[in-house]
Amino acid sequence: MNPKIITVRTRRDKNKYTTDGIFAFTAGTRTILIKGEGDEIATAVETAVDLKRRMYPGVDISNISISSRRNNYGNYGRNQDSRIRGQHYKRNSKNHNKELISRIEIELSTK
């Protein structure tokens, strides 16, 4: 059976993510995968801890994976004013490829 995937996008919806997880477990889902990246890593961790606390004897954190990906958008907005005025700017190629976005995946499963 495929796990239910909860992708954390905003901190504002933290309670919604928690209730989605509770409803999934009570409906019979055995595994939930909570994903968060960038600034929402903390929200993903808090959601997992809330689910574990509320469903305590029946739920365990079975796996946590941490990774990162390259930022595909670069820093196009930084020197936009100079481009508008017709001036060319040289992007710092050394730092451009090093912009990484961290991500976390937390797997919760029933015992």
N, C-alpha and C positions, 0 to 999 in steps of 0.2 A: 504494500500500500504506500502510495506517495505521501510525503509529509505535507502538511499545510504550511505554506510560506507566508510569513508576515513581514512585509518590507516597511521599515520605519522611515517616514519621510519628514514629519514635523513633530516637534515636541508637544504641540498643542493637542495632538490626537493620541497621546500616551494612554489615556484611559480607554479609548476605543480599541487600541491594540491589545490591551490586557483583557478586555471583555471578549474580543474575537478569539483569543487564545482559550479562555475559559469555556466559551461555547463550543469550540472545536474539540476540546478534551471531553466535555460532557456528551458530545454527539458521537464519540467513539474513535476519534482520531488518536493514533498512538504516538505520533511524532509531529512536533512543530519546529519549524526552522525560522528563527528571527534574524533578519538581516538589517544592518545599518552601516552607513558609510559617512565619512567626514565628521561634521558636527553632530550627527545623530547617533554616533556610537554610544554615547552615554545614555541616550534615551532607549536604545535597544537593550543595553545591559539592565537598566532599571525595569524595563518591561519583563525581561526574563526573570529577574529577582522577584518582582511582584507575582508573577505566575507561579513560581516555585513556592513562595510564601503562602499564597492563597490555596494552593492545591497540595500542600506540603507532603503528606505521606505517600502520595501517589505519583509524584513527578520528580524526576532527576534531570540535572544538566548532563547530557550524555556526551556532548562534543562541543568544543569551541575552536573555531578556526579564524585566524587573523591573516589578512593579506593587504595588498595595495594595488592600485592601478594608476596608470598615467592619466593626467588631466588632459583630455583631448581638446579643451577649449583654449589652452595657453593663457597668456596675459594680454589679450587683445584690447582690453579696456584701459590699460594704464596710460598709454601715450596717444590716445585717440585725438586729443586736441592738436598735437603736432601734425598728425596725418591730415586733419581737416584743413589746416593752414597750408598744406602743400609741402611741409618739411618731411623729409624722410628720416626715419629713425632706424637704428640697427637694434634688433632684438638681441638680447644677451643669450646667445646660443648655448653657452655653458649651463646656464640655469634654466633655460626653457624646457629641456627634456627631463629635468629632475623634479618637476612639480608632480607629486604623487598624492593620491587621495587614499587614505586608509579605509579599510572595511572590516567588519566583523560578522561572523555567522555563528549563532548560538543555537544548538539543537537541544530541545527539551523532549523527553520521552516518558511515557508511563511505565511503571514497574511491572 
